[in-house]
């Protein structure tokens, strides 16, 4: 069964340590998810495409720096793409294994996910949800810009944590059929 993202009920957020002191959070505002699940909700495949330029940390200057060649180089690498290769049950969760392409570099990654559904919504659509969490070392993807502070701490941590909460809707059977949220 093919699923499409319900953008009004989904988010993709990340966090990093700033100056070794505090956590700074942000999000990607524009992303898509295409997923396949078995009728009972067991995940089969997922493909996530993120518009790297849609990064939003609440600071226009910081966002511009993150879009620059120091980080995402969005003019050369406009998308971040994750494609699953397998799902392994791990208790009530899944380990989602796949490849992540970011900043022109593709690496294998593993994320933890909780999947729920299907549930019939008030409009008769089958809905599924997933909450995904993970972390990665940004240096693995060529995101190496940093500054060492006087006390030795890094301005921006190398470890990036992220979390996604998405709702997915079974794609309508007929082209053009609307899915109401």
N, C-alpha and C positions, 0 to 999 in steps of 0.2 A: 504494500500500500504506500503510495507516494504522499508525502506531507510537505506543506509550505509553511513558512514562518508567519506568525501573527505578530507583526512589528509593534503593535500597540501594547502588547503584554510581554515584551521580551527586552532583555538588556545584556550588554557585554561590557564588563567593567574590569579594571586592572588597578594594581597598587604597587608602589615602590617606596623604599625608605629614602628620605631626603636628608642629607647631611648626617646620616646615622642617628637622627633624632626622632623623626616623626614620619608617619605614613602619608603619602600623597596619593590620592585616588583620581582616576579618570575613566573615561568610557569611549567606546567607538559608537557613534550614533547611527551609522549607516552600514548595515550588514545583512546578508541573506543566508538562509539555511535551507538546504534541500535534503530531505531525509527519507529513508525507506524503512518501514517497520512491518513485521508480520502482523496478521490480524489481531493477535492477542497483545500486541505492543512490544514484542521483542525487537530491539533495534537491529537493523541489517546494514545500513550504510548512512553516512552523513557527509555532506560537503558544505563548508562554511566559507563565504567570500566576504571579506571586510574591506571597506573603502578606507585605506590608511589615512587619507586626508580628513576623514570625519572624526579624528581624535579630538577629544574635548576634556581638558583638565580644569576648566574654569578660569584659565589665564590665557588671554590671546597671545601674549608674548611667548609664554612657554609652549603653547600649541604650535606657533610658527616655528620655534626652534625644533620641536619634535618632528615637524614635517620636512625640515631641511636635510641636507646631506649629512649632518652630524648624527642623525638618527634614521628616520624612515626613508628619506630621499623619495618622497611621494611622486616627484616628477618622473623618476625612472622606475619606481616600484609602487604603482598606485594601489595594488591589492595585497592583502594578506590572505592566504588560502590554507584551509585545513581539509584534508581528505582522509576519512577513516579507512583502515584496512581490516580491522577486526574488533569485535566486542567480546570481552571475557567477563563472565559473571564473577563477582567478588563479594560474597554475602548478598546483601540487598542492593549493592551497587554494581556498576559495570566499570571495567577498565577499558577505556576507549583508546585504541592504538591506531596511529596513522602518521601521515607526514604533514608537516607545517612548512609553508613557504612564506618567508618574511624577509624583506630587504634583499630579495633576489637569492636567498639561501634556503635550501630545503633540507630539513632534518627530521628524523623519526622522533615522535613524542608520544607520551601516554598521559591521559587525563582520567580523572575519576568522575563518574556521572551517576546521578539518581534519575531514573526514568519512571514516569507514571502515566496511566491512561491505558486504554481509551476511556473517555467520558463523553457522553452525548451532550452538546451544548444546547441552549434554548432554541437555536435555529436549525437543529437537526444534524449538525456537523460533528464528526468524530474529532476529539482533541486529545493531544498528548502533551506532556510537559517533560522538560529535562533541566536539571541543575547540574552544571559542570564546574569543576574547580581544578586548578593545577598551578604549576609554577614552571618557569624556565629561566635559563641564564641568557640574558640578552646578547652576551658576547658570542654565543654559538651562532647567532644570526648576523654577525658583523656590526652589531650596535655597540660600539666600543667607546664612544665619546664619554669622557668623564673628567673630573678634576679632583685631585687629592687635597683635602683641607689641611690646615696647619696642624691639627691634632692627629692627622692620619686617616680620618674617616673619608669616605667617598661622597662626593656631592650627590650622586645618584646611584642607588644600589644596583648591583649587577643582577640580582634575583628579582624577577617580576612575578607577582602573583596575579591570578585572574580568576574571574568567576562569571559564569553566564547563566542566566535564567531565561528559558525560552518556552513559549507555547507554540505548538505546531498543529495545523489543521489538515485533515485529509483533503487532498486536492479535489475540487469539484469534478464530477464525471463529464460534464459538458463544458466546452470552451466558452469563456465569457460569463459563466455562472458565478455570481458574487458570493463571497463568504463574509457574513456579517460578524463583527466582533462584539 
